């Protein structure tokens, strides 16, 4: 609201993974908020109650209930926030290992160590309802760019390709050799894609400021 309502420049929302669900929902709630979207490997919410396999229908609720026990959830969050464990998880998400540096690890650790982090974590891991991308994308009235790393192990590229058929998707770009966080693994390339997309939808290159 601050940037979209109080600024004469058009606002484009750029998000990665589950953040894409946030920007989709924001735009659906207020279509005047932005001129366009960039979704980088948006979460397909594969563990959503409507998408689970029969096995996941048994194991996912059990895991959620187990981790929602606060002492156990707190222990799990603390363990994941350890630098060595966080690096291990990031190397699963990133195809470009060199992008997983100390700066990134510290940036991701800090929020986990703040007051209230456990409540956010527990809410996140037990949320298996609400909308999925397939619900929200047909409702978007502004154009979208989707960027997806073909080596994404968190949100499989093959699943994500289905999104290219939605009317909102002006461009779907697959990036060979890139994992879940294209903006961090190939920032120069992603910056160029985002900048070109914004320029094509504003007609004014001078408005474009992109820096991941």
N, C-alpha and C positions, 0 to 999 in steps of 0.2 A: 504493500500500500504506500509506504513512504516513497519508494522510487518510482512506482508506476503512476501514482496520482499527482505527485508534486514536481514532476519533471516533464518538460516538453518533449524530451527525446523518447522514442519508442522503446519499450522494455521487452527484452527477450529473456526467457527463463532457461537456464542451462543446468542440467542435473545428471547425476550418475546413479545407477542402481536403484535402491529404494527411494532415493531423492526424487527420481522421476515420477513416482506415484504422488509425491507431495505436490510437485508443480502441476501435474495433470489435474489433481483435485482442486488446487487453487484456481486454475484457469476455468474449470467447469463451474465452480461456484461464482466466479466473477470473470466472464469472457472479456470484459474491457480491460483487464489487468495487463495483458501483454499482447505483443504483435506476433510472437512466434516462440517455438520451443526447440530446444536441442536435448535429445535424450541419448545419453551415452550408456549403452548396455542396460536399459531399464529393467528393473525387476519384473519377472513374469509371475512372481508369487507362486512358485511351484508347490509349496506346502499349504496353499489355501485350501480350505475345507471342500471347495468345489473341484479341486484339481488333483487331489491325492489319489494314488493307487490304493488298492485294497490293503496292501501291506503298510503304506504310509498312514492309512486311516487308523491303524492299530498303534503303530509306533510313535507317530508325531504327537498325538494327544498325551500319551504316556510321558514322553520326553518333556513336553511343555509343563505338565503338572509337576514333574520331578524338579525341574529347574525353577518353577515358580515358588518353591519352598525357599524362603528368603535366605536362610543361612547357606543353603546349597547354591542358590543363585549368586550370592555374594562371593562365595569361594570360587565359582566358575568364572565370574567376571574378573576377579582378581588374578586368576590363573591366566586368562586370555590376555590380560593387560601387561603381563610380564614381557619384557623386550624379546626374549628368546622365543616365547610362544607366539607373540604377535608377528615376529619375523617369519615364523613357520607358516602362519595363516596367510600372510601377505604373499609369500612365495607361491602359494596355491592360487591366489587371485591374479598375480602378475605373471605374464609370460616373459617380460623383460626384467630379469632378476636385478640388473644394475639400478633399476628405479626404486628398489626397496633399500633405501639408505637410512641413516640414523635420523635425519631430519623428519622423514616420513613417519618413522616409528614413534618419535616423540610427539609429533602432531596428533597421532591417533591415540596415544596413551593418555594425554592430558585430559580429554573429556571423561575418560573412564575413572579418573581419580577425583573428580569434582563431586560436591554434595548433590544428591539427587540422581546420580548416574545409575544407581541400582534400580530405582523406580522406572527410569526410562528403559533400561535393559530388559527388565521383567515384562514391561508392557509390550516391548518390541517382539520378544521371543514367544509370547503367548497370543499374538494377534494373528488369527487365521481366518478372519471373516472380512467384511467390507468389500470394496471394489477391487477388481483386477484390471490390468491395462485394457483388456478387451471390452470392459464396460465403459471406460472413460474416453478412450481414443475416438470413438464415433461421435462423442459430444464436443470435441475440441473444434473451435471455429477458426483458429489461426493455424498457419502452416508449421510443419515440424520437420526437423532433420533428425534422423536416427543414425547413430554411429555405433558399430559393434565389432569388437575384436573376434576374429575367427577362432582364436585359441582360448576363449573365455570358458573357464571351468565352473564358474558360479552361476552364470546365466547363459546357457548354451546358445551359440549362434544359430544353430539349426532351428531351435524353438523361436528365437527372435525374428527370424526371417518372415514369419507370418504377419508381423506388424506392417510390413511394407505395403500391404494391400489396403490399408485404411486411407480414407480420403485426405486426412490431415497430413500424411507423410509425403512431403514434397521430394525428399531425397533419402535413400537408405544406402549407407556407405559401409561396406565390409572392409576390415583392415587385417590383412594376412599377418600372422606372427604376433598379434597383439592379444592381450588377455582382457580382464574385466575392467581395467582402469585406463582406457586409451588416452585420456587427458593427461595422465601422469607418465604413461609408458611412451607415448609419441606426441608430446605437447606441441611441437612445431606444426606437425601435420594436422592435429585437431584444431589448433588455433586458426590455421588457414581455412579449414572446412567451415568452422563456425563463423569466421569473418566474412567469407564469401556468401554464406547463407544469409547472414544479416544484411549485407550489402544488397543482395538480390531482392530482398523484401523491403528495403527502404529506399533504394535508388540513390543512396548517399553514402559513399565510402567514409566520409569524414565523421559519420556518427559512430563508426565501429570502434570499440575499444575491447579487446579480448586479451586476456593474459592468464593462463593457468599456471 
